[in-house]
């Protein structure tokens, strides 16, 4: 299953880079950065996982011109997306609240 989360942010530096920096330096969060770049994919994306890897992943892509962070929450084989989505939104609100204007959640 896949859910798309669009985080509308204030203009400024990449919130994706800020997420990578805080998650890489902190072991307390329930999320961990697993990949930041791969040659077969476009630059400017990051993949984070829940510390419980069975719960899914969040793929992040920063769009600087519009100040939006596109997040694709993905799970395998019928697992629910709600645990990893909840961890991610909680992390955003606890660590980047001042940059966030709105969060839109959609299911394609």
N, C-alpha and C positions, 0 to 999 in steps of 0.2 A: 504494500500500500504506500501511497505517496501523498503528502500534504505540502502545499506551498505556503510559505510565510513571507510576507513582504514587510520589512521594517523600514519605515520612512524616518529618515534621520535629518538632523540639522546639517548644514554644509560644514565641511571641514575635512580633516584627514580620514582615511579609510577606517571605518569601524571594524571591518574584517581584520585589518592588521592589529587593531587594539584587542580584538578577541583572541587572536593568536598569541599576542604578547602576554595577556593576563592568564590564559589557560596554560601556556608553556611554563610560566613562572610559578604557578600555584598548583599544588597537588590536592587541595582541599575540595575543589569543585567536582561535581558529579560528571563532568565532561572532560575529554582529553582530545588534543589535536592529533589526528592520525596521518594526515597528508596535507601538504601545502601546495605542491606543484607536481605535475607529471607531464612529460614531454608530449604525450598523446592528447592532452586536453588544453583548452585555452588558459592563458595566464589569468591570475586574479581570482582564483578559487581556493577554497580550503574545505577539508572534510574533517568533521569532529564526530567522535563517538561518545556514547555514554560509557562510563567506567565499567558497566555491566554490558559487554559487547553484544549480548543477545537482544538488547533493547532497540538497536537501530543506529542510524547515522544521520547527521545533518550536513548537507553540502551547502556551502556559503559562496556567494558571488557578489562583490561590491560593484555598484554602478555609480561612479563618481559624479557624472553629469547630472543625475537626478537625485543623488544623495539617498539611494535606496540599497538595502541589503536583501538580496533574494536568497531565501533559505528553502531547500528542499529536504523535507523530513522523510526518510526512506526506511522501511523495514522489510524483512524477507518473510515470505511464506505465511501471510495471514496474521503476523504478530501485530499487536496494537501499536499505533504511533504515539498514543497519549503519554506514556512514561518519558520518552526521550524529548517529546515536544514540551512537556511540562518542565523538565530539567532545563531545557534551553531557554524558554521564556523567563523562568525564574532567574537564571543566570543573567540574562539581558537586563532585567529590571533591577537586580541587585548591583550590577557593575557598570552599566552604561545608560542608566535612566536619564541623565541630563541630555544625552544626544538623541533620544527617541521622541519622535512626535506622534507616531501611530504605528500599530502593528495590525496587519491584515492577514487573516488565516483563511485559506481557500482549499478546497479539495477538488482537483481537476477531474 
